[in-house]
């Protein structure tokens, strides 16, 4: 599931520098009760947490009940030529539950 949140303060960037991997590793150092609860829950119990960074952003949605992943939408109108590539802003910050594989693919 996907749930909208106001803040993702208790997340950490991945080891490869590619976004959030979930709860920060320094949980034993002055961690909040909320962070400890998230860290101890199983991946199946956790939802993908999403914070809108732009008011025009759309939350991720599943295209169908059988979809393996979520669909993302651009926060602004873009034109990309056929066969072209572009960096497109979603206007979202996303925290992926620990133990979950995530990637953005065309």
C-alpha positions in Angstrom: 0.0 0.0 0.0 0.9 3.7 -0.4 0.2 6.2 2.3 0.7 10.0 2.2 2.8 11.5 5.0 3.7 15.1 6.0 7.3 14.3 6.8 10.0 11.7 6.0 12.5 12.9 8.6 13.4 9.5 9.9 14.6 8.0 6.6 18.2 7.6 5.3 19.6 7.6 1.8 20.7 4.3 0.3 24.3 3.1 0.4 24.6 3.8 -3.3 23.1 7.3 -2.9 20.0 6.4 -4.8 17.2 7.6 -2.5 15.6 6.5 0.7 16.0 2.9 2.0 13.6 3.4 4.9 14.4 4.1 8.5 17.8 5.5 9.4 20.4 3.1 10.8 21.1 5.1 13.9 17.9 4.0 15.6 19.7 3.2 18.8 20.9 6.8 19.1 18.0 8.9 20.5 15.5 7.4 18.2 11.8 8.3 18.4 9.3 5.6 19.4 7.8 5.9 15.9 11.1 5.1 14.2 11.7 2.1 16.5 8.2 0.8 15.7 8.8 1.2 11.9 12.2 -0.5 12.2 10.8 -3.5 14.0 7.8 -4.1 11.8 7.9 -6.6 9.0 8.1 -5.4 5.3 4.7 -6.9 4.6 3.2 -4.7 7.3 4.8 -1.5 6.1 3.4 0.9 3.6 5.3 2.9 1.0 5.4 6.4 2.6 5.0 9.3 0.2 5.5 13.0 0.8 4.4 15.5 -1.8 7.1 18.2 -2.5 4.9 20.0 -5.1 1.2 20.6 -4.9 0.8 19.4 -8.5 2.2 16.0 -7.6 0.0 12.9 -7.9 0.4 10.0 -5.5 1.6 6.7 -6.9 -1.3 4.3 -7.9 -1.5 0.7 -9.1 -2.7 0.5 -12.7 -4.8 -2.6 -11.8 -5.4 -5.0 -8.9 -2.9 -7.4 -10.5 -0.1 -4.7 -11.0 3.3 -5.6 -9.6 4.1 -2.0 -8.9 2.9 1.6 -8.8 2.6 4.1 -11.6 4.2 7.5 -11.3 3.1 10.7 -13.0 5.0 13.9 -13.9 4.3 16.9 -11.7 4.5 19.2 -14.7 3.8 18.8 -18.4 6.8 17.5 -20.4 7.4 16.7 -24.0 9.9 14.0 -24.7 10.7 13.1 -28.4 10.2 9.5 -29.5 13.2 7.5 -28.4 14.4 10.3 -26.3 15.2 10.6 -22.6 14.4 13.2 -20.0 14.6 13.7 -16.2 11.0 14.2 -15.2 10.1 15.5 -11.8 7.4 13.7 -9.9 7.2 16.2 -7.0 7.4 13.3 -4.6 9.7 12.0 -1.9 9.2 8.3 -1.3 10.3 6.0 1.6 10.4 2.4 0.5 9.9 -0.2 3.3 13.0 -2.1 4.4 13.5 -5.3 2.5 11.5 -4.0 -0.5 13.0 -3.8 -4.0 12.2 -0.5 -5.8 13.2 1.0 -9.1 11.9 3.6 -11.6 11.6 2.2 -15.1 10.2 3.5 -18.3 
